[in-house]
Amino acid sequence: MLEAVDEGFLALGESVRQAIYWHLENHFSIKRNEIPNKPKEFMEALKNMFGAGAEILLKVIIKRFYMKLNLTFKDVEGWNFIDYVENAKKSIKQP
């Protein structure tokens, strides 16, 4: 997941990526290595920082996450970041 987050943020530029991580840690108490264990807090923090634009960034991250897990990403209406993360967890646990 962290690789997917890194790549998603990097799409905005290296300095922006560093600024986002700084903001997450200093304003939302979410360290980079805690993101996989705090997906809801991470999603809410990005929404707080980027407003509606967070959805685009979260979608980029989740698509990269699925790609790294060799899962097929399907856009499901009504799903948010957490739904996709939970679906990925279920998918990788199945034989």
MODELLER restraints for C-alpha pairs under 7 A, 6 or more apart:
rsr = mdl.restraints
at = mdl.atoms
rsr.add(forms.Gaussian(group=physical.xy_distance, feature=features.Distance(at['CA:1:A'], at['CA:36:A']), mean=6.27, stdev=0.5))
rsr.add(forms.Gaussian(group=physical.xy_distance, feature=features.Distance(at['CA:1:A'], at['CA:65:A']), mean=5.73, stdev=0.5))
rsr.add(forms.Gaussian(group=physical.xy_distance, feature=features.Distance(at['CA:4:A'], at['CA:61:A']), mean=5.40, stdev=0.5))
rsr.add(forms.Gaussian(group=physical.xy_distance, feature=features.Distance(at['CA:4:A'], at['CA:64:A']), mean=5.13, stdev=0.5))
rsr.add(forms.Gaussian(group=physical.xy_distance, feature=features.Distance(at['CA:4:A'], at['CA:65:A']), mean=5.03, stdev=0.5))
rsr.add(forms.Gaussian(group=physical.xy_distance, feature=features.Distance(at['CA:5:A'], at['CA:61:A']), mean=5.43, stdev=0.5))
rsr.add(forms.Gaussian(group=physical.xy_distance, feature=features.Distance(at['CA:8:A'], at['CA:57:A']), mean=6.69, stdev=0.5))
rsr.add(forms.Gaussian(group=physical.xy_distance, feature=features.Distance(at['CA:8:A'], at['CA:60:A']), mean=5.79, stdev=0.5))
rsr.add(forms.Gaussian(group=physical.xy_distance, feature=features.Distance(at['CA:8:A'], at['CA:61:A']), mean=4.94, stdev=0.5))
rsr.add(forms.Gaussian(group=physical.xy_distance, feature=features.Distance(at['CA:9:A'], at['CA:17:A']), mean=4.95, stdev=0.5))
rsr.add(forms.Gaussian(group=physical.xy_distance, feature=features.Distance(at['CA:10:A'], at['CA:17:A']), mean=5.61, stdev=0.5))
rsr.add(forms.Gaussian(group=physical.xy_distance, feature=features.Distance(at['CA:21:A'], at['CA:32:A']), mean=6.57, stdev=0.5))
rsr.add(forms.Gaussian(group=physical.xy_distance, feature=features.Distance(at['CA:24:A'], at['CA:30:A']), mean=5.29, stdev=0.5))
rsr.add(forms.Gaussian(group=physical.xy_distance, feature=features.Distance(at['CA:24:A'], at['CA:31:A']), mean=6.75, stdev=0.5))
rsr.add(forms.Gaussian(group=physical.xy_distance, feature=features.Distance(at['CA:24:A'], at['CA:45:A']), mean=6.93, stdev=0.5))
rsr.add(forms.Gaussian(group=physical.xy_distance, feature=features.Distance(at['CA:25:A'], at['CA:31:A']), mean=4.97, stdev=0.5))
rsr.add(forms.Gaussian(group=physical.xy_distance, feature=features.Distance(at['CA:28:A'], at['CA:45:A']), mean=6.56, stdev=0.5))
rsr.add(forms.Gaussian(group=physical.xy_distance, feature=features.Distance(at['CA:35:A'], at['CA:42:A']), mean=6.21, stdev=0.5))
rsr.add(forms.Gaussian(group=physical.xy_distance, feature=features.Distance(at['CA:39:A'], at['CA:82:A']), mean=6.56, stdev=0.5))
rsr.add(forms.Gaussian(group=physical.xy_distance, feature=features.Distance(at['CA:40:A'], at['CA:82:A']), mean=6.43, stdev=0.5))
rsr.add(forms.Gaussian(group=physical.xy_distance, feature=features.Distance(at['CA:43:A'], at['CA:81:A']), mean=6.90, stdev=0.5))
rsr.add(forms.Gaussian(group=physical.xy_distance, feature=features.Distance(at['CA:46:A'], at['CA:54:A']), mean=5.61, stdev=0.5))
rsr.add(forms.Gaussian(group=physical.xy_distance, feature=features.Distance(at['CA:47:A'], at['CA:54:A']), mean=5.08, stdev=0.5))
rsr.add(forms.Gaussian(group=physical.xy_distance, feature=features.Distance(at['CA:58:A'], at['CA:81:A']), mean=6.42, stdev=0.5))
rsr.add(forms.Gaussian(group=physical.xy_distance, feature=features.Distance(at['CA:62:A'], at['CA:81:A']), mean=6.99, stdev=0.5))
rsr.add(forms.Gaussian(group=physical.xy_distance, feature=features.Distance(at['CA:63:A'], at['CA:73:A']), mean=6.22, stdev=0.5))
rsr.add(forms.Gaussian(group=physical.xy_distance, feature=features.Distance(at['CA:66:A'], at['CA:72:A']), mean=6.50, stdev=0.5))
rsr.add(forms.Gaussian(group=physical.xy_distance, feature=features.Distance(at['CA:66:A'], at['CA:73:A']), mean=6.07, stdev=0.5))
